[in-house]
Amino acid sequence: MTDTYETRQPLKTLVETARRNAARFPEKKAVVCDGRSLTYGQLDTESDRTACALGVAGLDKGARVAYLGKESESYYDVLFGCAKAGAVLVPINWRLTSAEIEHILSDSTAQLIFVEQEFLATVEQITAPLPALSHTVVLDGPGGPGGGFQSWKARNEGVLETPVADSGDPVVQIYTSGTTGLPKGVVLAHRSFFAVPDMLERGGLDWIDWRKDDKSLIGVPGFHIGGLWWAVQGLNAGVTNIAVSTFVSGEALRLIRDMGITTTCMVPAMLHMLTSEPSASPEAFHTLRKVVYGGSPISESLLERCHTLMNCDFAQIYGLTETGNTAVCLPPEAHSIGGSLLKAAGRPYPGVDIVVLDERGAEVKTGTVGEICVRTPARMVEYWGLPNATAETLRNGWVHTGDAGYMDDGYVYICDRLKDVVIVAGENVYPAEVEKALEQLPAVAEAAVIGIPDERWGERLHAVVVLRDGETATRRELALDLRGSLATFKIPSSWEFADHVPRNPSGKILRRRLRERFWSGRERKVG
């Protein structure tokens, strides 16, 4: 392993990360965003102040702290502050509606929320009682009940008492959509952010590696496990991390060119937008050495365009929030154009076990399709407050992914989903949530939602709608009616009207039948 990792003892917690890097290179920039920055020394000092303020505010170890805002240096200040205080950070997707945010705040029992001024009105629209939520801190500016992040810290100065942190202690709680339509809080411990680099180092592999002079672009938002995990890897490695408040392909291209970005993590849809920019050229990408991507497979045509313009290594990662992000990697050497391995999700990291099971829970033969199950030291602790759901997904240490696939010569191949999740440009959407919202509309009798292929986004949502007798509605009207209850990325982009929704004898929607005409002829039937 190069430079950064070979000279250190393995880290176990984010608290250790902050302390070690502040001691080693206090003046080096840790996070840069929109012209502002924090050095590693400042990140340690400021997150100490944040941790202290959380304690003064009465938050004990294990308290949930919500964050509603775009990428910024403040996000990582709060992350490390929570780690030092023993609190658990609950990042919230700022694209969600107030009703969706309300559920997360209520379910997580968050006691404090950090919120950007831009989203304060969304929080104020919440009408349900949230008895646990006793503090609101507005991050940017003196307005609002929090009075600004820095002034909040100043009002809550005190003596920092950092609880002893263990690698198994919860540190973040990330909400993912659920089959019932209500998001579940996936609780992740410190170990989820350290297991993969440790496994790679022990195996002598550089699939995802860091060099001391790297500059990393954080492309995926930090409210996603992929974005947060990637950012923490860069911070653990002690490199400079460039965050964008929200991904805009032209601005990302400018940052890569002007700041000399060497490595980044994106979803293929972002790579498509980036390489489609009019000013995209080999010169603009000449400092890039490695791109890590996930969320959906990359098409061969997009990979070829990326190879031509970027001329760097590519690594694909596969995993779930429940597996602590990546559990499988398709290394750079497997990314040859026309190569058969491009159909694979990748190989498990050393120390990660994969088994493929049939419907009875028995292991299948090599090449036979079944449910992919993963055993990884990075796995989740639990679904917050849902012991039955936890037991269903996490059985005897194995994460049951709900993805159908097979193993061949050590590589994992994903074919379909046993669960119904649709991934739209890296965003997880469960059809049940969208169907529930549709069926609450006066004109809709029943609805079925599926994912269909999309060259740009990987998948997009398609709705099959049955109208009530005597009712009329247009596609546009239905889409507009959903805007108040669902985030924009959860609203179907294509529609059809039908006289019935196909179901099996027990009443379950036959999604595979609906999907077949869209996915027929494609070897991989997920985005």
PyMOL commands that set and color helices and strands:
alter all, ss='L'
color gray80, all
select helices_A, chain A and resi 5-7+14-24+40-56+73-85+98-108+117-124+149-155+190-193+195-203+225-237+249-259+268-275+300-310+321-323+332-334+340-343+387-393+431-439+475-482+488-490+511-519
alter helices_A, ss='H'
color red, helices_A
select strands_A, chain A and resi 29-33+36-39+64-68+88-92+112-115+135-138+170-176+184-189+215-218+240-243+263-266+290-293+313-320+325-330+347-348+353-357+370-375+382-383+394-395+398-408+411-417+422-424+427-429+444-454+458-467+494-497
alter strands_A, ss='S'
color yellow, strands_A
deselect
rebuild
show_as cartoon
